[in-house]
Amino acid sequence: MTTIVVGGDCATTSTLAIAAGWPTSFDEVPRTSVVVEADPSGGSLAAWLDTPLSPSLSAVVTALRQTESSGAAASTTKSAIDPMVRRSSSGVRFIPAPFRAREARGVVAEAESVAFPLLEDRDDLVALVEVGRFDPLKLPGALRSTAFCLVTHRQDSSSASAATVRLERLAETVAALRDTGQRVGLAVIGDTPFGLDEIVEFVAPDDASWVIPVDPLAAAVLAGRSGVSARRLARLPLMRATSEIAADLNTLIASRDTRQPRPSVREDVG
């Protein structure tokens, strides 16, 4: 399984939108996307997508731990996990995190040490692991198993000064992520007060960068608002932009050998 870690501002919304636009046709090995909610502050996907919480990431971790202890083959891992992957009404496949922070924190820590390493043998999946906001002093352990890290950043349009302060913090986060040896991309939400080129020059991510338009309607639909048809949703600016990001990410991970040994992650990760 190829893992893409997504974190930062509006990470849940951005991850859902990217998953919804994931390509259904492939030039390389077909890979289906699945959103894995791994935010230690607690999950929201089950509520947003109007589905029962169970089975959640807790059940997946338990099943994988049992598989690991029994020494089962990768095919057994697949049969144990696939029935627990949920599917929303829009077709997005996902594994939600528990709602409460105390439970979520423990389960995410277990997933980082058990679930993500075991699932690396799955060639048919791309896991979009949503980790919430990054803390540059304590980065998520999911980075140990990732092929790419996407940082989402929403510009503060109230003033250039406020936006500059937030860019300083973004630069600190990107620098910490680059220190782990991982490839880092940037998705900037909003195009004011700074242009993407200015931000990229200041923050210096390793790989690609994109602009995501501010789109309250699409964001509300992804968070559970009803009354907007699937056809209209697909035409909204957020969904069009994230479909392009999904296609770019699919091409990016397909063009790199993600089976090469990954660089070690700093000790303060996780």
Secondary structure as UniProt FT lines:
FT   STRAND          2..8
FT   TURN            9..10
FT   HELIX           11..20
FT   STRAND          32..37
FT   TURN            40..41
FT   HELIX           45..48
FT   TURN            49..50
FT   HELIX           57..70
FT   HELIX           74..81
FT   HELIX           82..84
FT   STRAND          86..87
FT   TURN            89..90
FT   STRAND          93..95
FT   HELIX           101..110
FT   HELIX           111..115
FT   HELIX           116..119
FT   TURN            120..121
FT   TURN            123..124
FT   STRAND          125..130
FT   TURN            136..137
FT   HELIX           141..145
FT   STRAND          148..154
FT   TURN            157..158
FT   HELIX           160..179
FT   TURN            180..181
FT   STRAND          184..189
FT   HELIX           196..203
FT   STRAND          209..212
FT   HELIX           216..222
FT   TURN            223..224
FT   HELIX           230..235
FT   HELIX           237..254
FT   TURN            258..259
FT   TURN            267..268
//
